[in-house]
Every structure is written in C-alpha cells, then in structure tokens.
Amino acid sequence: MGLDIYEKERVLEKKEKLMGELGRLLYQEKIKREIKEYVFLCVGSDKMTGDCFGPLVGTKLENDFEDYQIFNIHILGNLKNPVCYPNVIEVIEKIHSIEKEACVIVIDAAFSREENIGKIYVSHQETVLGKGIGKQKIAIGDISIKAVVAKDCKIPMHNFQMLQNISLQFVMDMADIVADSIFEVMKYT
C-alpha cells in the first residue's frame, strides 16, 4: 500500500488507511503465533536529513507512549540513540534477547522510482537494510513500514548523496503520519 503525502488535504484519510493496513497485518501476525512483545525498530541516521525518518518516528513514538503504561512495546532507534548500519547487528541481538515471540516492525526510509517519492508502504515482509547504499544486506522484521524519500539512482554513492539533500519538513511530515498511525493502532492492540 502506498500513501502519497503530497495531497495535504487528505492526510487524515492517509492516516486511516495506514492504521487499517497496519492493524490488519498485526492481526495476521497474532493469528499465526502468540505475540508477547512488540518491537519498533526505527532505522536511520540523525546525520542525514533523508535518513532520519526512522529516528524521527522513534522519538515521536517514545513521546507518545510516555504517559501510557504499556510494557510490551519496545522502541529501538530515535534521534538521541539512532539505529543505523554500523550498530544494527548489536541491536538485532538485543531484539532477540527481549522475547522470542516478539513481533518486529521495522521503520525505515527507502528509495524507489520518482513517482513513488512521498509514499509510505506497509508490508508483511522483512526489511532489507543496507540495500540502497550498497552495503551487505541484512534482513530483519515481520512487518515493514517504508517511506520513500528519494529516487533510487541505482548507484550507492548517488543514493548516499541524495539522502543529504532532502527537505527536513518533508521527512517530518511523513514521520508524523506514521508515528500517529502506529500510536492509534497500538492503543487498541
């Protein structure tokens, strides 16, 4: 499912679609197995505007859940402690130590075709980290939420440069939509 945030007047509708799709996928996971914990792995760097989508979502989720006594939700990756390629293996080990029956939702920025920029995709599959920047690929997660922040140039160095030249407001708008949607879904899960 792709959500185009350029249509500002339809943000509420986009959040509802995202909440519906995320709720549906979480329900499918619950049917397959017993889930005791939820881990939101918010991947990205705070040093590049285009790559800060995950940490922005993580920071917002921490703030949103701060007043709720929900003990089975873990948020890994935020602006203060980002989860990015150099430390992702350590974080994956931490996830495995949390609970074997955890549902892992990976939130990350993505590259795609130009017409997909600004869309948010939710899918019932692993996220492959390192793919867009030519690093060794690491697959993780049960559900992925990806925000398309830039065109995939198919050349890792160009993609890396693209991440440095993306509007912060653009990324923040997508992060707000995703964090708000996750918060609403998890309040009732």
Buried (B, 14 or more C-beta within 10 A) or exposed (E): BBBBBEEEEBBEEBBEBBBBBBBBBBEEBEEEEEBEBBBBBBBBBBEBBBBBBBBBBBBBBBEBBEEEEEEBBBBBBBBEBBBBBEEBEEBBEBBEEBBEEBBBBBBBBBBBEEEBBBBBBBBBEBBBBBBBBEEEEBEBBBBBBBBBBBBBBEEBEEBBBBBEEBEEEBBBBBBBBBBBBBBBBBEEB
